[in-house]
Amino acid sequence: MTMLKKIWRHPVILTGSIMFLSALVFLVGYFLRIPYLKETELGWILTTLIGGVLVLGFGFMWYWKDQVNAKKRLR
């Protein structure tokens, strides 16, 4: 559990998570025809979703690389 707390403190991972979750909310609202969200264009939703996935992927990779480098420094 403490590892998850450390991961969410990284701004890149937090930004990617917010992007991904907001895109999912808009996508669900788009498909359920919620009045405020149904006028959103699908292209912007997909662009934000892809961007969020990319930011999360690079953020987790960066976090993993930092952990590997920290273990190397301890030796």
JOCORUR-V115935 format. One record per backbone hydrogen bond with DSSP energy under -0.5 kcal/mol. CO is the residue of the C=O (numbers start at 1). NH is the residue of the N-H. E is the energy in kcal/mol with one decimal. If there is no record, write none. Layout:
# JOCORUR-V115935
co=CO nh=NH e=E
co=CO nh=NH e=E
This chain:
# JOCORUR-V115935
co=1 nh=5 e=-1.6
co=2 nh=6 e=-1.9
co=3 nh=7 e=-2.2
co=4 nh=8 e=-2.2
co=5 nh=9 e=-0.5
co=6 nh=9 e=-0.7
co=7 nh=10 e=-1.6
co=10 nh=14 e=-2.2
co=11 nh=15 e=-2.5
co=12 nh=16 e=-2.3
co=13 nh=17 e=-2.2
co=14 nh=18 e=-2.2
co=15 nh=19 e=-2.5
co=16 nh=20 e=-2.5
co=17 nh=21 e=-2.7
co=18 nh=22 e=-2.4
co=19 nh=23 e=-2.2
co=20 nh=24 e=-2.1
co=21 nh=25 e=-2.3
co=22 nh=26 e=-2.4
co=23 nh=27 e=-2.3
co=24 nh=28 e=-2.6
co=25 nh=29 e=-2.4
co=26 nh=30 e=-2.1
co=27 nh=31 e=-2.2
co=28 nh=32 e=-2.2
co=29 nh=34 e=-2.2
co=30 nh=33 e=-0.6
co=34 nh=37 e=-0.6
co=34 nh=38 e=-2.4
co=37 nh=40 e=-1.3
co=41 nh=45 e=-1.4
co=42 nh=46 e=-2.6
co=43 nh=47 e=-2.3
co=44 nh=48 e=-2.2
co=45 nh=49 e=-2.3
co=46 nh=50 e=-2.7
co=47 nh=51 e=-2.5
co=48 nh=52 e=-2.6
co=49 nh=53 e=-2.1
co=50 nh=54 e=-2.5
co=51 nh=55 e=-2.7
co=52 nh=56 e=-2.5
co=53 nh=57 e=-2.6
co=54 nh=58 e=-2.7
co=55 nh=59 e=-2.4
co=56 nh=60 e=-2.8
co=57 nh=61 e=-2.1
co=58 nh=62 e=-2.5
co=59 nh=63 e=-2.4
co=60 nh=64 e=-2.5
co=61 nh=65 e=-2.4
co=62 nh=66 e=-2.2
co=63 nh=67 e=-2.1
co=64 nh=68 e=-2.3
co=65 nh=69 e=-2.4
co=66 nh=70 e=-2.2
co=67 nh=71 e=-2.0
co=68 nh=72 e=-1.8
co=69 nh=73 e=-1.9
co=70 nh=74 e=-1.2
co=71 nh=75 e=-0.8
co=72 nh=75 e=-0.6
